Each structure stands twice: as structure tokens, then as C-alpha cells.
């Protein structure tokens, strides 16, 4: 398999959260599994949305969903290690953008993983992708929205 380099632009990282690797997230050798790392990335994304005041599904039955994931793992992680997740958004177009997440060891700063996830606004009632509404745009892209 070819290795695709993924560099996360630190200028877009605007939110931080820390999580400790639990035993239930590890394999028999006490290392974090790929599935568990993906779940932790999702948790950091949801914490970011919560901090921005964005509900998972709003009153119009719309919400942001991830439709593409790129992940480069740089280092294995053991049980009980604390990880720092730095999250940021890069706008791409009217109905979505890219979530960029950098994962490092909390105490050493060693890079563990980079992730880029594409998200879209999804209407669960109509079962289709829709444009981001102005409230979500203002919350996600405060620099580019005029108030």
C-alpha cells in the first residue's frame, strides 16, 4: 500500500481536549486499537461541536456527518497514556469542510496521529446532503463570516 503523507496545518487547530486510553480500547498487547483511535477522533470532533454550540441534530433534523476519513498513525499508544487532541476546521465549500485533528502524547508532545475528515451537512428527513446554514457557518468559520 502506498503511503500518503498527511500534514495538518497547525494554524487551523483551535480546540483542545485530553483523553486517557482505557483498557477497553486496547488489544491483548495493551495497545490502542485502530477502531478505538477512530472512536476517540469522533469523540474529539463531538466535543469540538459541543464547545461551538452545535447540536448533533438540530430542530430541522439536520446535522453534520463525516463522509470521508484520512488517518496517518505515527506511533503506537499503550493503555493509560493521556492523549492531546487538537481540532480545527478548514472550509471547503457550502455544504461541508474538513476537520483536521492532531493527536500527541500529552506529556511528551510526541506525534501519535494526524487525521483529516470531510464533513457535510445532512438532512435526515430528506435523506440528502444540504448546504450549511448560517448559524453553523458562523460557529465553524468565525473568521470568514461577517456579523
ChimeraX commands (.cxc) that place a marker at each C-alpha (Angstrom):
marker #1 position 0.00,0.00,0.00 radius 0.5
marker #1 position 1.35,3.44,-0.84 radius 0.5
marker #1 position 1.91,5.91,1.96 radius 0.5
marker #1 position 0.10,9.20,1.50 radius 0.5
marker #1 position 1.58,11.97,3.59 radius 0.5
marker #1 position -0.91,13.92,5.68 radius 0.5
marker #1 position 0.18,17.21,7.18 radius 0.5
marker #1 position -2.23,19.02,9.44 radius 0.5
marker #1 position -1.94,22.81,9.34 radius 0.5
marker #1 position -1.46,23.88,12.97 radius 0.5
marker #1 position -2.84,27.36,12.18 radius 0.5
marker #1 position -6.35,25.89,11.95 radius 0.5
marker #1 position -6.20,23.99,15.26 radius 0.5
marker #1 position -8.47,25.95,17.61 radius 0.5
marker #1 position -9.74,23.43,20.17 radius 0.5
marker #1 position -8.00,21.02,22.54 radius 0.5
marker #1 position -9.22,18.09,24.60 radius 0.5
marker #1 position -7.39,15.37,26.54 radius 0.5
marker #1 position -8.42,11.72,26.79 radius 0.5
marker #1 position -6.80,8.78,28.54 radius 0.5
marker #1 position -6.63,5.39,26.80 radius 0.5
marker #1 position -8.79,2.89,28.66 radius 0.5
marker #1 position -8.30,-0.87,28.92 radius 0.5
marker #1 position -11.47,-1.48,26.86 radius 0.5
marker #1 position -9.85,0.43,23.96 radius 0.5
marker #1 position -6.75,-1.78,23.79 radius 0.5
marker #1 position -5.86,-5.11,22.25 radius 0.5
marker #1 position -4.35,-8.09,24.08 radius 0.5
marker #1 position -0.91,-6.43,23.95 radius 0.5
marker #1 position -2.26,-3.31,25.72 radius 0.5
marker #1 position -2.04,-1.09,22.63 radius 0.5
marker #1 position -4.79,1.21,21.41 radius 0.5
marker #1 position -6.70,-0.41,18.53 radius 0.5
marker #1 position -7.41,1.32,15.22 radius 0.5
marker #1 position -11.15,1.13,15.91 radius 0.5
marker #1 position -10.68,2.76,19.31 radius 0.5
marker #1 position -8.48,5.51,17.89 radius 0.5
marker #1 position -11.20,6.24,15.33 radius 0.5
marker #1 position -13.77,6.41,18.15 radius 0.5
marker #1 position -11.53,8.84,20.08 radius 0.5
marker #1 position -11.23,11.02,16.97 radius 0.5
marker #1 position -15.03,11.06,16.75 radius 0.5
marker #1 position -15.29,11.96,20.44 radius 0.5
marker #1 position -12.87,14.87,19.99 radius 0.5
marker #1 position -14.95,16.09,16.99 radius 0.5
marker #1 position -18.17,15.90,19.04 radius 0.5
marker #1 position -16.56,17.76,21.95 radius 0.5
marker #1 position -15.45,20.44,19.50 radius 0.5
marker #1 position -19.01,20.78,18.14 radius 0.5
marker #1 position -20.43,20.95,21.67 radius 0.5
marker #1 position -17.94,23.71,22.57 radius 0.5
marker #1 position -19.10,25.64,19.48 radius 0.5
marker #1 position -22.78,25.23,20.47 radius 0.5
marker #1 position -23.59,22.94,17.54 radius 0.5
marker #1 position -26.09,20.16,18.23 radius 0.5
marker #1 position -25.60,16.72,16.71 radius 0.5
marker #1 position -29.06,17.01,15.13 radius 0.5
marker #1 position -30.95,20.32,15.15 radius 0.5
marker #1 position -34.69,21.01,15.24 radius 0.5
marker #1 position -34.82,20.76,11.42 radius 0.5
marker #1 position -33.42,17.19,11.59 radius 0.5
marker #1 position -30.11,18.29,10.12 radius 0.5
marker #1 position -26.65,17.53,11.41 radius 0.5
marker #1 position -23.02,17.27,10.42 radius 0.5
marker #1 position -21.77,13.85,9.39 radius 0.5
marker #1 position -18.33,12.58,8.43 radius 0.5
marker #1 position -18.26,11.11,4.91 radius 0.5
marker #1 position -14.51,10.63,4.40 radius 0.5
marker #1 position -11.58,9.85,6.71 radius 0.5
marker #1 position -7.83,10.02,6.14 radius 0.5
marker #1 position -5.66,8.85,9.04 radius 0.5
marker #1 position -1.90,8.51,9.41 radius 0.5
marker #1 position -0.67,6.78,12.55 radius 0.5
marker #1 position 2.87,7.71,13.55 radius 0.5
marker #1 position 3.23,5.97,16.92 radius 0.5
marker #1 position 1.61,3.16,18.90 radius 0.5
marker #1 position -0.15,4.07,22.16 radius 0.5
marker #1 position -0.43,1.99,25.32 radius 0.5
marker #1 position -3.18,1.76,27.93 radius 0.5
marker #1 position -3.36,4.65,30.44 radius 0.5
marker #1 position -1.47,7.12,28.23 radius 0.5
marker #1 position -3.04,10.57,28.02 radius 0.5
marker #1 position -3.52,11.94,24.53 radius 0.5
marker #1 position -3.98,15.55,23.46 radius 0.5
marker #1 position -6.41,16.01,20.57 radius 0.5
marker #1 position -6.14,19.35,18.75 radius 0.5
marker #1 position -9.08,20.02,16.44 radius 0.5
marker #1 position -9.60,22.60,13.72 radius 0.5
marker #1 position -11.74,23.24,10.65 radius 0.5
marker #1 position -10.70,24.06,7.10 radius 0.5
marker #1 position -13.59,25.31,4.96 radius 0.5
marker #1 position -14.04,23.66,1.60 radius 0.5
marker #1 position -17.43,24.58,0.13 radius 0.5
marker #1 position -21.06,25.47,1.02 radius 0.5
marker #1 position -22.19,22.08,2.28 radius 0.5
marker #1 position -19.11,20.97,4.21 radius 0.5
marker #1 position -15.49,21.27,5.17 radius 0.5
marker #1 position -12.54,19.39,6.62 radius 0.5
marker #1 position -11.92,18.54,10.27 radius 0.5
marker #1 position -8.21,18.40,10.99 radius 0.5
marker #1 position -7.09,16.57,14.14 radius 0.5
marker #1 position -3.59,16.25,15.50 radius 0.5
marker #1 position -3.03,13.66,18.25 radius 0.5
marker #1 position 0.02,13.86,20.51 radius 0.5
marker #1 position 1.15,12.33,23.78 radius 0.5
marker #1 position 0.08,14.76,26.49 radius 0.5
marker #1 position 3.32,14.80,28.47 radius 0.5
marker #1 position 5.97,14.47,25.77 radius 0.5
marker #1 position 4.32,16.14,22.78 radius 0.5
marker #1 position 5.29,13.17,20.57 radius 0.5
marker #1 position 3.10,12.94,17.48 radius 0.5
marker #1 position 0.74,9.93,17.55 radius 0.5
marker #1 position -1.56,10.56,14.56 radius 0.5
marker #1 position -2.91,13.06,12.06 radius 0.5
marker #1 position -6.46,12.89,10.79 radius 0.5
marker #1 position -8.37,14.75,8.13 radius 0.5
marker #1 position -12.09,14.10,7.90 radius 0.5
marker #1 position -14.50,15.58,5.41 radius 0.5
marker #1 position -17.91,16.54,6.79 radius 0.5
marker #1 position -21.18,17.56,5.20 radius 0.5
marker #1 position -24.48,18.86,6.48 radius 0.5
marker #1 position -27.07,16.10,6.20 radius 0.5
marker #1 position -30.85,16.39,6.29 radius 0.5
marker #1 position -32.09,13.20,7.97 radius 0.5
marker #1 position -35.70,13.85,6.99 radius 0.5
marker #1 position -34.93,14.26,3.29 radius 0.5
marker #1 position -32.01,11.77,3.33 radius 0.5
marker #1 position -29.68,14.08,1.42 radius 0.5
marker #1 position -26.75,16.44,1.81 radius 0.5
marker #1 position -27.75,20.09,2.18 radius 0.5
marker #1 position -25.93,23.42,2.45 radius 0.5
marker #1 position -24.62,24.56,5.82 radius 0.5
marker #1 position -26.96,27.05,7.45 radius 0.5
marker #1 position -25.64,30.46,8.54 radius 0.5
marker #1 position -25.63,29.55,12.26 radius 0.5
marker #1 position -23.30,26.59,11.70 radius 0.5
marker #1 position -21.12,28.61,9.31 radius 0.5
marker #1 position -20.70,31.36,11.92 radius 0.5
marker #1 position -19.81,28.78,14.61 radius 0.5
marker #1 position -17.34,26.85,12.45 radius 0.5
marker #1 position -15.82,29.69,10.41 radius 0.5
marker #1 position -15.89,32.80,12.63 radius 0.5
marker #1 position -13.02,34.46,10.72 radius 0.5
marker #1 position -14.70,34.23,7.34 radius 0.5
marker #1 position -18.29,35.16,8.35 radius 0.5
marker #1 position -19.44,38.75,8.61 radius 0.5
marker #1 position -21.56,39.58,11.64 radius 0.5
marker link #1:1,2 radius 0.2
marker link #1:2,3 radius 0.2
marker link #1:3,4 radius 0.2
marker link #1:4,5 radius 0.2
marker link #1:5,6 radius 0.2
marker link #1:6,7 radius 0.2
marker link #1:7,8 radius 0.2
marker link #1:8,9 radius 0.2
marker link #1:9,10 radius 0.2
marker link #1:10,11 radius 0.2
marker link #1:11,12 radius 0.2
marker link #1:12,13 radius 0.2
marker link #1:13,14 radius 0.2
marker link #1:14,15 radius 0.2
marker link #1:15,16 radius 0.2
marker link #1:16,17 radius 0.2
marker link #1:17,18 radius 0.2
marker link #1:18,19 radius 0.2
marker link #1:19,20 radius 0.2
marker link #1:20,21 radius 0.2
marker link #1:21,22 radius 0.2
marker link #1:22,23 radius 0.2
marker link #1:23,24 radius 0.2
marker link #1:24,25 radius 0.2
marker link #1:25,26 radius 0.2
marker link #1:26,27 radius 0.2
marker link #1:27,28 radius 0.2
marker link #1:28,29 radius 0.2
marker link #1:29,30 radius 0.2
marker link #1:30,31 radius 0.2
marker link #1:31,32 radius 0.2
marker link #1:32,33 radius 0.2
marker link #1:33,34 radius 0.2
marker link #1:34,35 radius 0.2
marker link #1:35,36 radius 0.2
marker link #1:36,37 radius 0.2
marker link #1:37,38 radius 0.2
marker link #1:38,39 radius 0.2
marker link #1:39,40 radius 0.2
marker link #1:40,41 radius 0.2
marker link #1:41,42 radius 0.2
marker link #1:42,43 radius 0.2
marker link #1:43,44 radius 0.2
marker link #1:44,45 radius 0.2
marker link #1:45,46 radius 0.2
marker link #1:46,47 radius 0.2
marker link #1:47,48 radius 0.2
marker link #1:48,49 radius 0.2
marker link #1:49,50 radius 0.2
marker link #1:50,51 radius 0.2
marker link #1:51,52 radius 0.2
marker link #1:52,53 radius 0.2
marker link #1:53,54 radius 0.2
marker link #1:54,55 radius 0.2
marker link #1:55,56 radius 0.2
marker link #1:56,57 radius 0.2
marker link #1:57,58 radius 0.2
marker link #1:58,59 radius 0.2
marker link #1:59,60 radius 0.2
marker link #1:60,61 radius 0.2
marker link #1:61,62 radius 0.2
marker link #1:62,63 radius 0.2
marker link #1:63,64 radius 0.2
marker link #1:64,65 radius 0.2
marker link #1:65,66 radius 0.2
marker link #1:66,67 radius 0.2
marker link #1:67,68 radius 0.2
marker link #1:68,69 radius 0.2
marker link #1:69,70 radius 0.2
marker link #1:70,71 radius 0.2
marker link #1:71,72 radius 0.2
marker link #1:72,73 radius 0.2
marker link #1:73,74 radius 0.2
marker link #1:74,75 radius 0.2
marker link #1:75,76 radius 0.2
marker link #1:76,77 radius 0.2
marker link #1:77,78 radius 0.2
marker link #1:78,79 radius 0.2
marker link #1:79,80 radius 0.2
marker link #1:80,81 radius 0.2
marker link #1:81,82 radius 0.2
marker link #1:82,83 radius 0.2
marker link #1:83,84 radius 0.2
marker link #1:84,85 radius 0.2
marker link #1:85,86 radius 0.2
marker link #1:86,87 radius 0.2
marker link #1:87,88 radius 0.2
marker link #1:88,89 radius 0.2
marker link #1:89,90 radius 0.2
marker link #1:90,91 radius 0.2
marker link #1:91,92 radius 0.2
marker link #1:92,93 radius 0.2
marker link #1:93,94 radius 0.2
marker link #1:94,95 radius 0.2
marker link #1:95,96 radius 0.2
marker link #1:96,97 radius 0.2
marker link #1:97,98 radius 0.2
marker link #1:98,99 radius 0.2
marker link #1:99,100 radius 0.2
marker link #1:100,101 radius 0.2
marker link #1:101,102 radius 0.2
marker link #1:102,103 radius 0.2
marker link #1:103,104 radius 0.2
marker link #1:104,105 radius 0.2
marker link #1:105,106 radius 0.2
marker link #1:106,107 radius 0.2
marker link #1:107,108 radius 0.2
marker link #1:108,109 radius 0.2
marker link #1:109,110 radius 0.2
marker link #1:110,111 radius 0.2
marker link #1:111,112 radius 0.2
marker link #1:112,113 radius 0.2
marker link #1:113,114 radius 0.2
marker link #1:114,115 radius 0.2
marker link #1:115,116 radius 0.2
marker link #1:116,117 radius 0.2
marker link #1:117,118 radius 0.2
marker link #1:118,119 radius 0.2
marker link #1:119,120 radius 0.2
marker link #1:120,121 radius 0.2
marker link #1:121,122 radius 0.2
marker link #1:122,123 radius 0.2
marker link #1:123,124 radius 0.2
marker link #1:124,125 radius 0.2
marker link #1:125,126 radius 0.2
marker link #1:126,127 radius 0.2
marker link #1:127,128 radius 0.2
marker link #1:128,129 radius 0.2
marker link #1:129,130 radius 0.2
marker link #1:130,131 radius 0.2
marker link #1:131,132 radius 0.2
marker link #1:132,133 radius 0.2
marker link #1:133,134 radius 0.2
marker link #1:134,135 radius 0.2
marker link #1:135,136 radius 0.2
marker link #1:136,137 radius 0.2
marker link #1:137,138 radius 0.2
marker link #1:138,139 radius 0.2
marker link #1:139,140 radius 0.2
marker link #1:140,141 radius 0.2
marker link #1:141,142 radius 0.2
marker link #1:142,143 radius 0.2
marker link #1:143,144 radius 0.2
marker link #1:144,145 radius 0.2
marker link #1:145,146 radius 0.2
marker link #1:146,147 radius 0.2
view
